[in-house]
């Protein structure tokens, strides 16, 4: 798919971007692979690992449409990962969150259409479903923009879709690095916000695999949701430090007990495939699609009325033993 093509990743120096670059280089021979981000130090460090002739490193911010226009010139595929992702930081810096997550999405859309990018896939989050914090609300707005962008594009070649998934195992800002740090410092207990709390769980490798496959699957306007397991946060603590007691500290501002990826109110729009769900657009599309069959030949079926994909009622939960194995595999 990417052989001889030009691919750009916004926020490309993040955890996802690095893994995505590694995977693409291992499997394909792209003409250009562009890392677009604000952090020059991370770009320098990444260039030491990925320095092939196909690699390009662009300093830029998704808030800057002119810079995006320059970067998108001649690009075939864009994977949009750039975002402000920390829930508390978004609550205390709301305008900065909106500038990056909402206005940045708008800039990516306009630049992609103007430069004739073929496909744009945007990474979202379970927090965008029935959001109660600004980060989730900003990503819901972003999701709506990318879905509607297929109408905005009109007869232009560019198509837009969204991938939504849950917590990435071991990613920066997640609970696993926090627990590792506390254990390493000799903590006598681990903080748990609520012993009932659950989250969707996916590894970085699984996330990259799903996104790359959805670039082939996408027709434009879908929100793709992988079928992934849930975890109990208290089980993560037990898997990492079985002898340490936990301390319940209470839910933080903007936090939920359970996350949702396919809301009940979208059940009439949701299709179930063997490995994933697709939430169809709620608006009329200028170029209607049959989302029940995708370009890979996969067939979807309507879910039951009132269906909801929630981390609290998920059919699959990772056991403490499975979490222990994950800890060992990921160091």
ZIPE-V13283 format. One record per pair of residues at least 6 apart in sequence whose ideal C-beta (glycine too) atoms are under 8 Angstrom apart, sorted by sequence separation. I is the first residue (numbers start at 0). J is the second residue. D is the distance in whole Angstrom. If there is no record, write none. Layout:
i = {I:I}
j = {J:J}
d = {D:D}
//
This chain:
i = {10:11:23:36:60:61:71:83:89:110:126:130:152:167:169:217:250:270:292:293:59:89:128:152:166:168:169:182:216:236:269:270:291:292:8:11:24:34:46:59:88:111:126:127:130:166:181:201:261:269:270:291:317:11:23:57:83:126:127:130:148:149:181:236:269:270:290:291:46:59:124:149:213:268:269:8:34:45:59:108:124:127:128:148:178:268:279:8:20:57:83:107:126:127:233:268:57:83:146:265:268:277:20:42:107:124:127:145:209:34:123:127:145:146:261:42:83:145:209:260:265:277:6:32:82:83:104:261:16:61:81:82:123:39:123:142:16:34:61:121:205:270:32:34:36:37:82:121:142:270:272:1:11:12:31:32:33:34:35:36:37:81:205:277:6:11:13:30:32:33:34:36:37:5:8:11:12:29:31:33:35:121:201:273:1:2:3:4:5:6:7:8:10:11:20:24:28:79:272:1:2:3:4:5:6:7:8:9:10:12:119:201:272:276:0:1:2:3:5:6:8:9:24:200:272:1:5:7:17:21:79:199:200:271:12:20:24:119:199:200:270:271:12:77:199:200:270:271:17:198:270:271:35:166:168:197:198:269:270:276:12:165:166:168:169:170:197:269:11:20:77:100:165:166:167:168:169:197:198:35:128:164:165:166:167:168:196:197:62:97:101:104:108:112:127:165:167:195:196:224:266:33:62:96:100:104:108:164:194:196:224:266:267:269:61:96:100:119:121:123:125:194:266:60:67:71:77:101:105:112:117:118:119:120:121:122:123:124:125:167:193:194:266:62:67:70:71:74:76:79:82:84:86:93:97:100:101:104:108:112:115:116:117:118:119:120:121:122:123:124:125:192:266:33:62:73:75:76:77:78:79:96:100:104:115:116:117:118:119:120:121:123:124:125:191:261:266:31:61:64:68:71:72:74:75:76:77:78:79:80:90:115:118:120:164:191:263:31:60:61:63:67:71:75:76:77:79:89:90:101:108:112:263:62:76:78:89:90:263:36:61:64:68:71:89:112:164:191:261:262:35:61:64:68:86:111:261:86:162:189:261:86:89:111:162:226:259:260:85:86:225:226:259:260:7:84:189:225:226:259:10:83:108:162:189:194:224:258:259:9:223:224:257:258:160:194:223:224:257:83:189:191:193:196:223:224:257:188:189:190:191:192:222:256:257:82:187:188:189:190:191:192:193:221:222:160:178:182:186:187:188:189:191:192:193:221:160:174:178:182:188:190:192:221:19:82:158:160:163:192:197:199:220:221:158:159:160:161:162:163:164:175:179:196:197:198:220:19:158:159:160:161:162:163:164:174:178:182:195:196:197:199:160:161:162:165:178:192:7:160:162:164:193:7:16:175:220:15:219:79:209:7:13:219:5:6:9:13:220:5:6:7:8:9:10:11:219:221:5:6:7:8:9:10:149:218:220:4:5:6:7:9:10:149:4:6:8:9:10:218:125:146:1:218:146:217:218:216:217:216:241:215:216:142:215:216:229:238:229:237:238:212:234:239:224:229:234:238:228:231:234:238:229:230:85:228:229:230:235:239:84:122:228:229:234:238:228:120:230:120:165:120:165:118:164:120:163:9:118:123:15:199:198:197:197:199:197:200:135:134:197:132:133:132:131:132:202:131:202:126:128:129:128:149:78:126:128:150:153:125:128:129:125:128:146:150:125:129:147:149:150:78:146:149:149:76:165:175:15:14:14:14:168:13:169:168:90:90:87:89:86:87:86:87:86:86:22:18:22:125:18:22:15:18:19:23:14:18:22:15:19:15:19:15:0:0:0}
j = {16:17:29:42:66:67:77:89:95:116:132:136:158:173:175:223:256:276:298:299:66:96:135:159:173:175:176:189:223:243:276:277:298:299:16:19:32:42:54:67:96:119:134:135:138:174:189:209:269:277:278:299:325:20:32:66:92:135:136:139:157:158:190:245:278:279:299:300:56:69:134:159:223:278:279:19:45:56:70:119:135:138:139:159:189:279:290:20:32:69:95:119:138:139:245:280:70:96:159:278:281:290:34:56:121:138:141:159:223:49:138:142:160:161:276:58:99:161:225:276:281:293:23:49:99:100:121:278:34:79:99:100:141:58:142:161:36:54:81:141:225:290:53:55:57:58:103:142:163:291:293:23:33:34:53:54:55:56:57:58:59:103:227:299:29:34:36:53:55:56:57:59:60:29:32:35:36:53:55:57:59:145:225:297:26:27:28:29:30:31:32:33:35:36:45:49:53:104:297:27:28:29:30:31:32:33:34:35:36:38:145:227:298:302:27:28:29:30:32:33:35:36:51:227:299:29:33:35:45:49:107:227:228:299:41:49:53:148:228:229:299:300:42:107:229:230:300:301:48:229:301:302:67:198:200:229:230:301:302:308:45:198:199:201:202:203:230:302:45:54:111:134:199:200:201:202:203:231:232:70:163:199:200:201:202:203:231:232:98:133:137:140:144:148:163:201:203:231:232:260:302:70:99:133:137:141:145:201:231:233:261:303:304:306:99:134:138:157:159:161:163:232:304:99:106:110:116:140:144:151:156:157:158:159:160:161:162:163:164:206:232:233:305:102:107:110:111:114:116:119:122:124:126:133:137:140:141:144:148:152:155:156:157:158:159:160:161:162:163:164:165:232:306:74:103:114:116:117:118:119:120:137:141:145:156:157:158:159:160:161:162:164:165:166:232:302:307:73:103:106:110:113:114:116:117:118:119:120:121:122:132:157:160:162:206:233:305:74:103:104:106:110:114:118:119:120:122:132:133:144:151:155:306:106:120:122:133:134:307:81:106:109:113:116:134:157:209:236:306:307:81:107:110:114:132:157:307:133:209:236:308:134:137:159:210:274:307:308:134:135:274:275:308:309:57:134:239:275:276:309:61:134:159:213:240:245:275:309:310:61:275:276:309:310:213:247:276:277:310:137:243:245:247:250:277:278:311:243:244:245:246:247:277:311:312:138:243:244:245:246:247:248:249:277:278:217:235:239:243:244:245:246:248:249:250:278:218:232:236:240:246:248:250:279:78:141:217:219:222:251:256:258:279:280:218:219:220:221:222:223:224:235:239:256:257:258:280:80:219:220:221:222:223:224:225:235:239:243:256:257:258:260:222:223:224:227:240:254:70:223:225:227:256:71:80:239:284:80:284:145:275:74:80:286:73:74:77:81:288:74:75:76:77:78:79:80:288:290:75:76:77:78:79:80:219:288:290:75:76:77:78:80:81:220:76:78:80:81:82:290:199:220:76:293:222:293:294:293:294:294:319:294:295:222:295:297:310:319:311:319:320:295:317:322:308:313:318:322:313:316:319:323:315:316:172:315:316:317:322:326:172:210:316:317:322:326:317:210:322:213:258:214:260:214:260:217:260:107:217:222:122:310:310:310:311:313:313:317:253:253:316:252:253:253:253:254:325:255:329:255:258:259:259:280:210:258:260:282:285:258:261:262:259:262:280:284:260:264:282:284:285:214:282:285:286:214:310:326:167:167:170:171:325:171:329:329:252:253:251:253:251:252:252:253:253:254:204:203:207:310:204:208:203:206:207:211:203:207:211:206:210:207:211:210:211:214:215}
d = {6:8:6:6:7:7:7:6:8:8:7:4:7:7:5:8:7:7:6:8:4:4:8:7:6:6:7:8:7:7:6:5:6:7:5:8:7:6:7:7:8:5:6:5:7:8:6:8:5:7:8:5:8:7:6:8:8:3:8:5:8:6:8:5:5:7:7:7:6:8:8:6:5:5:8:6:6:7:6:7:7:4:8:4:6:5:5:7:6:8:6:7:6:4:6:8:5:5:7:5:6:6:7:5:8:5:8:5:7:8:5:6:7:7:5:7:5:5:5:8:8:8:6:8:6:6:7:6:6:8:7:5:7:6:5:5:7:7:5:7:7:6:5:7:8:7:8:7:7:6:8:6:7:6:6:6:4:5:5:7:7:6:7:6:5:4:7:7:7:8:7:7:5:7:8:6:4:5:6:6:5:5:7:7:8:5:7:6:5:7:8:7:8:5:8:7:8:7:5:4:5:7:6:4:5:4:6:5:6:5:7:5:7:8:7:8:7:5:8:7:7:7:7:6:5:5:7:6:6:7:5:5:6:6:4:5:8:8:7:7:3:6:6:7:6:5:7:8:8:7:6:5:8:5:6:5:6:8:7:6:6:6:6:7:8:7:7:5:8:8:6:7:3:6:6:5:7:6:7:5:7:7:6:7:7:7:7:7:5:8:5:8:6:7:6:6:6:8:5:5:6:6:6:6:4:4:7:5:8:8:6:7:7:6:6:6:6:7:7:5:6:8:6:8:5:5:5:5:6:7:6:7:7:8:8:8:7:7:7:6:8:5:6:6:6:8:6:7:7:6:8:8:7:5:6:7:6:5:4:5:7:8:7:5:5:5:5:6:4:7:5:7:4:7:6:8:7:6:7:8:7:5:5:7:6:5:7:8:8:7:7:8:8:8:6:8:7:8:3:4:5:8:6:5:5:5:4:6:4:5:6:7:8:6:6:6:6:8:8:8:7:4:4:7:8:8:7:7:6:7:7:5:7:7:8:7:4:8:4:7:6:6:6:6:4:5:7:6:7:6:8:6:6:6:5:5:6:8:7:5:4:5:7:8:5:6:6:5:7:8:7:6:7:8:8:7:8:5:7:5:8:7:7:5:6:7:6:7:7:6:6:4:5:5:7:6:8:7:5:8:5:5:7:8:6:7:3:6:8:7:7:7:7:7:8:7:7:5:5:5:6:6:7:5:4:4:7:6:7:8:6:7:7:6:6:7:8:6:6:5:5:5:5:7:6:8:7:6:6:6:7:6:7:8:7:6:7:7:8:7:7:7:7:5:5:6:4:8:4:7:5:5:5:5:6:6:5:7:6:7:8:6:7:7:8:6:7:6:6:7:8:7:6:7:6:7:6:5:8:8:7:5:6:7:6:7:7:8:7:5:7:7:8:7:8:7:7:6:5:5:5:5:5:4:4:5:8:4:8:8:7:6:3:5:6:7:6:4:7:7:6:5:7:7:7:8:7:4:8:6:8:6:6:6:6:7:4:5:7:5:8:8:7:8:7:4:7:4:7:7:5:5:7:7:6:4:5:5:6:6:7:7:6:7:6:6:5:6:7:6:6:5:7:6:7:6:6:7:6:7:7:5:5:4:5:7:8:6:8:7:8:7:7:3:6:7:7:6:7:8:7:6:4:8:7:7:6:7:7:4:7:5:7:5:5:6:5:8:7:6:5:8:7:7:7:6:7:8:7:7:5:6:6:8:5:6:6:5:7:8:7:7:8:7:5:7:8:5:5:7:7:8:7:8:5:8:6:5:7:6:7:7:7:8:8:7:6}
//
